Amino acid sequence: MSYTIRRMTAADTEAVIAMMRTFYASPAVFTNGSEEIFQNDVAACVGDSPYAEGYIFEIEERIVGYGMLAKSFSTEFGKPCIWIEDLYLLPDYRGLGIGSAFFKHVENSYPYHLLRLEVEEENERAIQVYKKNGFDALPYMEMKKHS
């Protein structure tokens, strides 16, 4: 089955937010998100934000998933960093290599960057995909503070 990876556009907003609702309500994500967060995320991906990029995965012009990236700099590793924030595929389209192709696309687009992502420990299937694509676990916890 042939698939396409392309940049997200404003026309994709409704489809992406529908998938975000499912993704963020699943055990794969620690937080549940909100409609405001979903709208802000998509707006950043399709707007002129220098920090976010969004991608759409299509098969025969049908949207079957999405990915979102966030850009930063890692002082820990001394280089620019790309966070793979969201990677979601509709259940019927998992296991087709689309996720791995997305990782390769990101690596090719950002060859001198550190790639990072977060994963819930219970999400064993995703962990196996990430390991297969060269990701290693970091041995520490992440913390946050809302302002």
Buried (B, 14 or more C-beta within 10 A) or exposed (E): EEBEBEEBEEEBBEBBBEBBBEBBEEEBBEEEBEEEEBEEBBBBBBEEBEEBBBBBBBBEEEBBBBBBBBBEEBEEEEEEBBBBBBBBBBEEBBEBEBBEBBBEEBBEEBEEBBBBBEBEEEBEEBBEBBEEBEBEEEEEEEEEEEE
